[in-house]
């Protein structure tokens, strides 16, 4: 047993290879510090704990001391990774003239921590030793792993990670009890394990903080955001249940809120404001506060998880470029706005039917009132995996320039449910009002049958699926017909019939239009009516010509009598 009043050092960084602690060791009585120095790594075998009031670790390799050590104050450096576990309260301070800890990757596990000296690395992880120990951020709380904002400011690193997802001692609860941000570095990440909870009760992050991440890699995790989360870069929250009441802001990045399991929910009670995209992913998505993506390229994406997913939008969504919603049901109670761009709405589960114009049980339904809340140039509804698409109530818009309807089944329409698209643009020089609304309808495997009194002021395009399917469309105003073709990549439409005012149907070169009375009784009736009208017009012309000829002959006879 050693006894000294100075520093006791084992090894040095120039000539000592690796050091492995194979038995419990204790700082000699009366000494001021214990130092382990090595040109290789420093490690310990199971049960070989280190007990010291003051410990300095210096290694040209890695430090890996994962046993439940009993150290008061720790300092050190290494060149690989620095991992240290302590079973008693630990202070990061100054030992033997060396202050703090430095390495590329640093991991400290203890249930009580004081940081009084700098910690410098690329990634710094602070986690409780026992999974049942709660982490308190911002305030000192007895019995918890408490890390204040001032202590976090002692850390210079690209990423600061707090908590752990590694079983069996994964972190159970992290509470943000007072404002915490990053004065240096970029990323701040909080981790909890299965069944864990994030409680953000105070501001987490700031304009100087890069990304803020609340991460759970397993199910059963809850994230309660009751304090604002500001960041200069991305904000990511992963949990089974996500609920917010305060604003989330990303000055230059994206905001992503994502459920882990397929039975969770995302409920926004606080505004979301991001420069880039905003993504909400969950089985049940409820938006009760404004969501904004500012950049001209930015998007807002709501994506369901699992069959039966839903989205309820009670406050405005505003995207710089596009909005995309894919859930099995949707309720739109506030405006959806894209700036001169696109919007896509579709069911998530393949085969789910789509109902437009009226609410239909079991269908991805968009009522006329909901469609009127969409402010977008190009609106796309459905995709090739969607079930049958039916138009069950009138649809009318003067602001949508292009409406795209796509289904893997039949596309049908009630006679009392016409589509009216009346978008126009006025030439500032001439004052000419140009009709520009277009409708594009595609069924990849079924028919397209739209026989109501539709009114599209410019163009209709599309295709029915397969050589046995028909494309039928009626329009009540002059119509420009384009591209009823086979260019989409599946079997050609069997026959297409477009009914428009006489003489006002303008086919484009290459369009195949067949008017065949054998299509069905409705088409036959249309054709018969057109033929009857033509016959009547021809007879009227013939009668008129005959009458005029008779008049000419009578006048000729009268002329001869007057000269005799």
C-alpha positions in Angstrom: 0.0 0.0 0.0 1.3 3.4 -1.1 1.2 6.5 1.1 2.2 9.9 -0.1 1.3 13.5 0.2 1.7 14.2 -3.6 0.3 12.7 -6.8 0.5 9.0 -7.4 0.9 8.2 -11.1 1.0 4.8 -12.8 2.5 4.8 -16.3 3.4 7.5 -18.7 2.3 8.5 -22.3 5.7 7.8 -23.8 6.8 4.3 -22.7 3.8 2.6 -21.1 1.6 0.5 -23.3 -2.0 -0.1 -22.5 -3.2 -0.2 -18.9 -5.9 -2.6 -17.7 -7.2 -2.5 -14.2 -7.7 -6.1 -13.1 -8.4 -5.6 -9.4 -10.2 -2.8 -7.5 -7.7 0.1 -6.8 -7.9 3.0 -4.3 -6.1 6.3 -4.3 -3.4 6.0 -1.7 -4.2 7.7 1.6 -2.8 11.2 2.0 -2.1 11.6 -1.8 -3.6 14.5 -3.7 -4.5 12.6 -6.8 -4.3 9.4 -8.7 -3.1 9.4 -12.3 -3.2 6.7 -15.0 -1.1 7.5 -18.0 -0.7 5.3 -21.1 0.6 5.4 -24.6 -2.2 2.8 -25.4 -5.6 2.4 -24.0 -6.9 2.4 -20.4 -9.5 -0.2 -19.5 -10.8 -2.3 -16.6 -12.1 -5.8 -16.1 -15.5 -6.6 -14.5 -15.6 -5.6 -10.9 -12.2 -3.8 -10.9 -13.5 -0.5 -9.8 -11.4 2.7 -9.1 -11.9 4.6 -5.9 -10.3 8.1 -5.8 -11.1 11.6 -4.6 -9.2 13.0 -7.7 -8.5 11.0 -10.8 -6.6 12.1 -14.0 -6.7 9.8 -17.0 -4.3 10.5 -19.9 -4.0 8.1 -22.9 -2.8 8.2 -26.4 -5.4 5.6 -27.1 -9.0 5.2 -25.8 -10.2 5.3 -22.2 -13.0 2.8 -21.5 -13.8 2.5 -17.8 -17.3 1.2 -17.7 -17.5 -0.2 -14.1 -19.4 1.5 -11.3 -16.4 3.5 -10.1 -16.2 5.8 -7.1 -14.4 9.0 -8.1 -15.0 12.5 -6.8 -13.3 14.7 -9.4 -12.3 13.6 -12.9 -10.1 15.2 -15.5 -8.3 13.7 -18.5 -7.7 13.4 -22.2 -7.4 10.6 -24.8 -7.1 10.1 -28.5 -10.0 7.9 -29.6 -12.9 7.8 -27.2 -13.3 8.6 -23.5 -15.9 6.6 -21.7 -16.3 6.7 -17.9 -18.9 5.4 -15.5 -19.3 6.5 -11.9 -21.5 5.0 -9.2 -21.3 8.1 -6.9 -21.7 11.9 -7.6 -19.0 13.0 -10.1 -17.4 16.4 -10.7 -15.7 17.3 -13.9 -13.0 19.7 -12.8 -9.2 20.1 -12.4 -6.8 17.3 -11.3 -3.0 17.5 -11.2 -2.9 20.7 -13.3 -5.2 19.3 -16.0 -8.7 20.8 -16.4 -11.7 19.1 -17.8 -11.9 16.3 -20.4 -11.0 16.2 -24.1 -11.4 13.6 -26.9 -13.4 13.1 -30.0 -16.2 11.1 -28.4 -16.9 11.4 -24.7 -19.4 9.4 -22.7 -20.1 10.0 -19.0 -22.6 7.9 -17.1 -23.5 8.8 -13.5 -26.6 9.6 -11.5 -25.2 12.9 -10.2 -22.9 15.3 -12.2 -21.3 18.7 -11.7 -19.4 20.3 -14.6 -17.0 23.0 -13.4 -14.4 22.6 -16.2 -14.6 22.5 -20.0 -15.5 19.3 -21.8 -14.3 19.3 -25.4 -15.1 16.8 -28.1 -17.0 16.1 -31.3 -19.8 14.1 -29.6 -20.4 14.4 -25.8 -22.9 12.1 -24.2 -24.2 12.5 -20.6 -26.5 9.8 -19.2 -27.7 8.5 -15.9 -26.2 5.2 -14.7 -29.6 3.8 -13.7 -32.5 3.9 -16.0 -34.8 4.9 -13.2 -32.9 8.1 -12.6 -34.7 11.2 -14.0 -32.7 13.8 -15.9 -33.4 17.4 -15.0 -32.3 20.0 -17.5 -32.0 23.7 -16.5 -32.3 23.3 -12.7 -30.6 21.4 -9.9 -33.0 18.8 -8.6 -32.2 16.5 -5.7 -32.0 12.8 -6.6 -31.8 13.5 -10.3 -29.1 13.8 -12.9 -29.2 17.6 -13.0 -27.5 19.6 -15.8 -27.9 23.3 -15.9 -27.6 25.7 -18.8 -24.3 27.0 -17.4 -23.0 23.4 -17.3 -24.0 22.7 -20.9 -22.2 25.9 -21.9 -19.0 24.3 -20.5 -19.3 21.8 -23.3 -17.7 22.5 -26.7 -18.9 19.8 -29.2 -20.6 19.4 -32.5 -23.3 17.3 -30.7 -24.3 17.0 -27.1 -26.4 13.9 -26.3 -28.3 13.7 -23.0 -29.8 10.3 -22.0 -29.5 6.8 -23.4 -31.6 4.3 -25.4 -29.3 1.4 -24.5 -31.0 -1.3 -22.4 -31.1 -2.3 -19.6 -30.3 1.2 -18.2 -32.0 3.3 -20.9 -33.2 6.7 -19.7 -36.8 6.8 -18.5 -37.6 10.5 -18.1 -36.0 13.8 -19.2 -37.6 17.0 -17.8 -36.6 20.5 -19.2 -37.4 22.6 -16.1 -35.6 25.9 -17.1 -34.3 27.4 -20.3 -31.5 25.4 -21.9 -29.6 26.1 -25.2 -26.2 25.6 -26.8 -23.8 28.5 -26.6 -21.2 26.6 -28.6 -21.5 23.8 -31.2 -24.5 22.8 -33.1 -26.7 19.8 -32.1 -28.6 19.0 -28.9 -30.1 15.6 -28.7 -32.2 14.0 -25.9 -32.7 10.3 -25.7 -35.1 8.1 -23.8 -35.7 4.3 -23.9 -38.9 2.2 -24.2 -41.8 3.7 -22.3 -39.9 6.9 -21.6 -41.1 10.5 -21.4 -39.9 13.9 -22.6 -41.3 16.8 -20.7 -40.3 20.1 -22.2 -41.6 22.6 -19.7 -39.2 25.5 -20.6 -37.4 26.8 -23.7 -35.2 24.2 -25.3 -32.7 25.6 -27.8 -32.2 29.1 -29.2 -31.0 30.8 -32.4 -27.5 29.8 -31.5 -28.5 26.1 -31.2 -28.1 24.0 -34.3 -30.5 21.1 -34.3 -32.7 20.0 -31.4 -33.7 16.3 -31.4 -35.9 14.4 -29.0 -35.2 10.8 -30.0 -36.8 7.5 -29.1 -36.0 4.3 -31.1 -38.6 2.1 -29.4 -42.3 2.2 -28.7 -44.3 3.6 -25.8 -42.5 7.0 -25.6 -44.4 10.3 -24.9 -43.2 13.8 -25.8 -45.0 16.7 -24.0 -43.8 20.0 -25.5 -45.1 22.7 -23.1 -42.1 25.1 -23.7 -40.9 26.6 -27.0 -38.3 24.9 -29.1 -36.3 27.3 -31.2 -33.3 26.2 -33.3 -31.3 27.5 -36.2 -31.4 24.1 -37.9 -33.6 21.0 -37.8 -36.0 20.1 -35.0 -36.7 16.4 -34.8 -39.1 14.8 -32.3 -39.7 11.0 -32.3 -42.2 9.5 -29.9 -45.4 7.4 -29.9 -47.4 10.3 -28.6 -46.4 13.9 -29.4 -48.3 16.8 -28.0 -47.3 20.5 -28.2 -48.7 23.7 -26.8 -45.8 26.0 -27.6 -44.1 27.1 -30.8 -41.4 25.1 -32.6 -39.2 27.2 -34.8 -36.4 26.3 -37.3 -34.7 29.4 -38.7 -32.9 27.7 -41.5 -33.9 24.0 -41.4 -36.8 21.6 -41.2 -39.2 20.4 -38.4 -40.1 16.7 -38.2 -42.5 15.2 -35.7 -42.8 11.4 -36.1 -44.5 8.6 -34.3 -42.4 5.5 -33.7 -45.2 2.9 -33.5 -48.3 2.7 -35.8 -50.8 3.5 -33.0 -49.5 6.9 -31.9 -50.6 10.5 -32.4 -49.3 13.9 -33.2 -51.2 16.8 -31.8 -50.1 20.4 -32.5 -51.3 23.0 -30.1 -48.3 25.3 -30.8 -47.4 26.9 -34.0 -44.7 25.4 -36.2 -42.5 27.7 -38.3 -39.7 26.3 -40.5 -37.6 27.7 -43.3 -37.5 24.3 -44.9 -40.0 21.4 -44.8 -42.4 20.4 -42.1 -43.3 16.7 -41.7 -45.9 15.3 -39.4 -46.1 11.5 -39.3 -48.5 9.5 -37.2 -51.6 7.4 -37.1 -53.7 10.3 -35.8 -52.6 13.8 -36.8 -54.3 16.9 -35.4 -53.3 20.4 -36.3 -54.7 23.0 -34.0 -52.1 25.8 -34.6 -50.6 27.4 -37.7 -48.0 25.4 -39.7 -45.7 27.4 -42.0 -42.8 26.4 -44.3 -41.2 29.6 -45.6 -38.7 29.0 -48.3 -39.9 28.9 -51.9 -38.8 25.3 -52.2 -40.3 24.2 -48.9 -43.1 21.7 -48.3 -45.5 20.5 -45.6 -46.1 16.8 -45.4 -48.7 14.9 -43.3 -48.3 11.1 -43.5 -50.3 8.5 -41.8 -49.0 5.3 -40.2 -51.0 2.1 -40.6 -54.5 1.4 -41.9 -57.1 3.8 -40.5 -54.8 6.8 -40.1 -56.4 10.2 -40.1 -55.6 13.9 -40.4 -57.7 16.7 -38.9 -56.6 20.2 -39.8 -58.1 23.0 -37.7 -55.6 25.7 -38.4 -53.9 27.0 -41.6 -51.1 25.2 -43.4 -48.9 27.6 -45.5 -46.2 26.1 -47.7 -43.7 27.9 -49.9 -43.9 25.1 -52.5 -46.1 22.1 -51.9 -48.4 20.4 -49.4 -48.8 16.6 -49.4 -51.2 14.6 -47.2 -51.5 10.8 -47.2 -53.9 9.4 -44.6 -56.9 7.2 -44.9 -59.3 9.9 -43.8 -59.0 13.7 -43.7 -61.0 16.6 -42.2 -60.0 20.1 -43.5 -61.4 22.9 -41.3 -58.9 25.7 -42.2 -57.1 26.9 -45.3 -54.4 25.0 -47.0 -52.2 27.4 -48.9 -49.3 26.8 -51.3 -47.5 29.7 -52.9 -47.9 29.2 -56.7 -47.3 25.5 -56.5 -48.8 22.1 -55.9 -50.9 20.1 -53.5 -51.3 16.3 -53.3 -54.1 14.6 -51.2 -54.5 10.8 -51.2 -55.4 7.9 -49.1 -52.5 6.0 -47.5 -53.8 2.5 -47.7 -54.0 0.9 -51.1 -57.6 0.3 -52.3 -59.1 3.0 -50.1 -62.0 4.6 -52.0 -62.1 8.4 -52.6 -65.3 10.5 -52.4 -65.3 14.1 -53.7 -68.0 16.7 -53.1 -69.6 14.7 -50.2 -68.6 12.9 -47.0 -68.8 9.1 -47.5 -68.2 6.6 -44.7 -65.1 4.5 -45.2 -63.8 6.7 -47.9 -61.1 9.3 -48.2 -63.6 12.1 -48.4 -63.3 15.7 -49.5 -66.4 17.8 -49.4 -67.1 20.9 -51.5 -66.6 23.0 -48.4 -63.2 21.4 -47.8 -62.1 21.8 -51.4 -63.0 25.5 -51.2 -60.4 25.9 -48.5 -57.6 24.8 -50.8 -55.5 27.7 -52.3 -53.3 26.1 -54.9 -52.5 26.2 -58.6 -52.3 22.4 -59.2 -54.3 20.0 -57.0 -53.8 16.3 -57.3 -56.1 13.8 -55.6 -55.5 10.1 -55.4 -52.8 7.9 -57.1 -52.6 4.6 -58.9 -52.9 2.7 -55.7 -56.1 4.4 -54.7 -59.5 2.7 -54.8 -62.5 3.8 -56.9 -62.9 7.6 -57.1 -66.5 8.9 -57.1 -67.7 12.5 -57.5 -70.8 12.6 -55.3 -71.3 16.4 -54.9 -70.7 19.4 -57.1 -67.1 20.7 -57.2 -66.4 24.3 -58.2 -63.3 26.4 -58.2 -62.1 29.6 -59.8 -58.7 29.5 -58.3 -57.5 25.9 -59.1 -55.7 26.0 -62.5 -55.1 22.3 -62.8 -57.1 19.4 -61.2 -55.6 15.9 -61.4 -57.7 12.9 -60.4 -56.1 9.5 -60.3 -57.4 6.1 -59.3 -56.5 2.4 -59.6 -60.3 1.7 -60.0 -63.2 3.3 -61.7 -63.7 7.1 -61.8 -67.4 7.9 -61.8 -69.7 10.8 -61.3 -73.3 11.4 -60.1 -75.3 13.4 -62.7 -76.0 15.9 -59.9 -72.3 16.4 -59.2 -70.7 18.4 -62.0 -67.1 19.7 -61.9 -66.7 23.4 -62.7 -63.3 24.9 -63.2 -63.3 28.5 -64.2 -59.7 29.8 -63.6 -58.7 32.7 -65.8 -55.9 35.1 -66.2 -56.2 38.7 -67.6 -53.6 40.1 -70.0 -52.4 43.4 -68.4 -51.7 44.9 -71.9 -54.8 43.9 -73.8 -57.3 43.2 -71.1 -58.0 39.8 -72.7 -59.4 37.3 -70.2 -57.9 33.9 -71.0 -59.5 30.7 -69.7 -56.8 28.4 -68.3 -58.4 25.7 -66.2 -57.6 22.1 -66.9 -58.8 18.7 -65.8 -56.7 15.5 -65.9 -58.4 12.2 -65.1 -56.7 8.8 -65.1 -57.8 5.3 -64.1 -55.0 2.8 -64.3 -57.3 -0.2 -64.3 -60.9 1.0 -64.6 -63.3 3.2 -66.6 -63.6 7.0 -66.5 -67.3 8.0 -66.7 -68.0 11.6 -66.1 -71.5 12.3 -67.7 -72.7 15.3 -65.6 -72.9 18.8 -66.9 -69.2 19.6 -66.3 -67.8 23.0 -67.2 -64.0 23.1 -67.7 -63.1 26.3 -69.4 -59.9 25.2 -71.2 -58.7 21.6 -71.5 -59.3 18.0 -70.5 -56.7 15.2 -70.5 -56.6 11.7 -69.3 -57.1 8.0 -69.9 -59.1 5.0 -68.8 -57.2 1.8 -67.9 -57.0 -1.0 -70.4 -58.4 -1.8 -73.8 -61.8 -2.9 -72.4 -62.4 0.4 -70.5 -64.0 3.6 -71.8 -63.4 7.3 -71.2 -66.6 9.3 -71.1 -66.7 13.0 -70.4 -69.4 15.7 -70.9 -68.7 19.5 -71.0 -71.2 22.3 -71.3 -68.9 25.0 -72.6 -66.5 25.2 -75.5 -63.7 22.7 -74.7 -60.2 22.2 -75.9 -59.4 18.4 -76.0 -55.9 17.3 -75.6 -54.0 14.1 -75.1 -56.5 11.3 -74.6 -53.8 9.0 -75.5 -51.8 5.9 -74.5 -48.7 7.7 -73.4 -49.1 7.2 -69.7 -47.6 3.7 -69.8 -50.4 1.2 -69.5 -52.9 -0.4 -71.9 -54.8 2.0 -74.2 -58.3 3.4 -73.6 -60.9 1.4 -75.5 -63.1 4.3 -76.7 -63.4 7.9 -75.7 -66.4 10.2 -76.2 -66.5 13.8 -75.4 -69.8 15.7 -75.6 -69.5 19.5 -76.1 -71.6 22.2 -77.8 -71.9 21.5 -81.6 -68.8 22.6 -83.5 -66.9 23.5 -80.4 -65.0 20.3 -79.8 -61.4 20.8 -80.9 -59.3 17.6 -81.1 -55.5 17.8 -81.2 -53.5 15.8 -83.7 -53.0 12.2 -82.6 -56.1 12.1 -80.4 -58.3 9.1 -81.0 -62.0 9.9 -80.5 -64.6 7.2 -81.3 -68.3 8.1 -81.2 -69.9 4.6 -81.1 -73.6 4.0 -80.4 -72.6 0.6 -79.0 -70.8 2.2 -76.0 -74.0 2.3 -73.9 -77.5 3.6 -74.0 -76.6 7.0 -72.7 -74.0 7.6 -75.4 -76.4 6.2 -78.1 -79.0 8.7 -77.0 -76.6 11.5 -77.3 -75.5 10.4 -80.8 -79.2 9.9 -81.9 -80.1 13.4 -80.7 -77.2 14.8 -82.6 -78.1 12.8 -85.7 -81.8 13.9 -85.5 -80.7 17.5 -85.1 -78.5 17.2 -88.2 -81.3 15.6 -90.2 -83.6 18.4 -89.2 -81.0 21.0 -90.2 -80.4 19.3 -93.5 -84.2 19.2 -94.3 -84.6 22.8 -93.3 -81.7 23.8 -95.6 -83.2 21.7 -98.5 -86.7 23.2 -98.0 -85.2 26.6 -98.0 -83.3 26.0 -101.2 -86.4 24.5 -102.8 -88.5 27.5 -101.8 -85.9 29.9 -103.2 -85.7 28.0 -106.5 -89.5 28.2 -106.8 -89.4 31.9 -106.2 -86.8 32.4 -108.9 -88.9 30.4 -111.4 -92.1 32.4 -110.6 -90.2 35.7 -111.0 -88.9 34.5 -114.3 -92.4 33.7 -115.6 -93.7 37.1 -114.5 -90.8 38.7 -116.4 -91.7 37.0 -119.7 -95.4 38.0 -119.4 -94.5 41.6 -119.0 -92.4 41.6 -122.2 -95.1 40.0 -124.4 
